[in-house]
Amino acid sequence: FAPQFLWVLMVAAPRSSLTARVMGPIAPVIALSLAHLAIVLLAASAPGGTEPVKIFADVFDPAQNQLDGMVRLFEVRDFVAEEWPHVLIWDLFVGRAIWLDSLER
């Protein structure tokens, strides 16, 4: 949940100098992305860690049922542990872009 305090800065104090110092540079998003990469590598190196890669092939195959593939992915514990930080960091990346845009308007 590391991105949460960064969201608080952008939402509660969008024009503060602290928010600008912390969120102006892309560094917090990159740092969290590197932590996410470490989680992915640890999960992939565990026994059965490459199983989600095989399931992804079904998810993106138009001849397959994509929803069934996603259900299978979320049955893999390490995938769930990786996916949540992925979503949080991606949302922060997009939220930062929206915050920067809002400062210009």
Phi and psi in degrees as a GROMACS rama.xvg file:
@    title "Ramachandran Plot"
@    xaxis  label "Phi"
@    yaxis  label "Psi"
@TYPE xy
-56.1492  -34.5338  ALA-2
-68.6633  -14.694  PRO-3
-61.5412  -42.823  GLN-4
-66.9159  -28.045  PHE-5
-68.5122  -37.452  LEU-6
-64.2139  -41.435  TRP-7
-58.3452  -43.4637  VAL-8
-59.1764  -48.6351  LEU-9
-68.0252  -33.0262  MET-10
-86.2502  -45.9548  VAL-11
-83.3342  -28.7534  ALA-12
-140.727  61.0797  ALA-13
-61.8514  -26.7855  PRO-14
-106.81  9.67581  ARG-15
-75.625  154.01  SER-16
-67.8245  -31.7762  SER-17
-62.6393  -46.7847  LEU-18
-60.5699  -42.9422  THR-19
-63.3149  -40.7926  ALA-20
-67.2744  -38.5074  ARG-21
-81.7094  -47.4009  VAL-22
-98.0131  -12.17  MET-23
-59.7755  -53.0429  GLY-24
-72.6916  155.694  PRO-25
-78.9877  -5.12332  ILE-26
-51.9707  -43.6185  ALA-27
-61.9179  -37.5397  PRO-28
-68.9302  -40.6511  VAL-29
-65.3395  -43.3054  ILE-30
-60.0799  -45.2086  ALA-31
-66.7395  -34.9325  LEU-32
-65.0637  -37.9626  SER-33
-67.1128  -38.3261  LEU-34
-62.824  -40.2973  ALA-35
-62.9317  -42.9803  HIS-36
-59.6395  -40.6168  LEU-37
-61.5702  -41.6504  ALA-38
-61.867  -44.1204  ILE-39
-61.8572  -46.2082  VAL-40
-63.9037  -40.3099  LEU-41
-63.7126  -43.2877  LEU-42
-65.2413  -41.032  ALA-43
-68.8747  -27.9605  ALA-44
-85.0054  -9.39962  SER-45
-74.6371  158.68  ALA-46
-55.359  128.962  PRO-47
76.1659  9.67377  GLY-48
-67.1808  -20.4151  GLY-49
-92.7815  1.41779  THR-50
-54.7235  -42.373  GLU-51
-60.1566  -29.3132  PRO-52
-62.843  -41.3037  VAL-53
-66.2805  -38.8285  LYS-54
-68.9549  -34.9703  ILE-55
-56.3088  -36.0723  PHE-56
-57.7126  -39.5665  ALA-57
-72.0419  -37.6689  ASP-58
-61.0674  -38.6669  VAL-59
-98.2866  7.58409  PHE-60
-91.2442  114.352  ASP-61
-61.7135  -18.6141  PRO-62
-80.4616  -13.3277  ALA-63
-99.899  165.626  GLN-64
-84.7504  107.726  ASN-65
-63.0253  -36.81  GLN-66
-63.3155  -41.7445  LEU-67
-61.4537  -38.9669  ASP-68
-63.3813  -42.053  GLY-69
-65.3177  -39.3085  MET-70
-60.9841  -44.038  VAL-71
-62.5416  -39.8393  ARG-72
-60.0251  -44.1627  LEU-73
-76.0052  -3.08423  PHE-74
-85.1863  -11.5997  GLU-75
-90.0243  111.983  VAL-76
-54.6739  -46.8479  ARG-77
-65.609  -31.069  ASP-78
-66.0788  -42.3276  PHE-79
-63.0883  -42.0405  VAL-80
-63.1599  -30.1376  ALA-81
-84.6516  -35.8745  GLU-82
-69.2137  -36.8741  GLU-83
-63.0905  -50.3105  TRP-84
-60.1947  -34.9356  PRO-85
-57.7274  -48.0763  HIS-86
-64.4686  -45.6392  VAL-87
-61.9508  -42.6417  LEU-88
-72.0403  -40.4617  ILE-89
-61.7505  -44.9674  TRP-90
-60.388  -39.3903  ASP-91
-65.1211  -41.5499  LEU-92
-57.8945  -48.3621  PHE-93
-68.9038  -42.3165  VAL-94
-60.929  -38.414  GLY-95
-63.2782  -42.393  ARG-96
-62.377  -41.2042  ALA-97
-66.0597  -42.5169  ILE-98
-60.6264  -46.7997  TRP-99
-60.7384  -42.1259  LEU-100
-62.2581  -40.2188  ASP-101
-65.672  -30.7177  SER-102
-67.5062  -27.6728  LEU-103
-81.8356  -15.8593  GLU-104
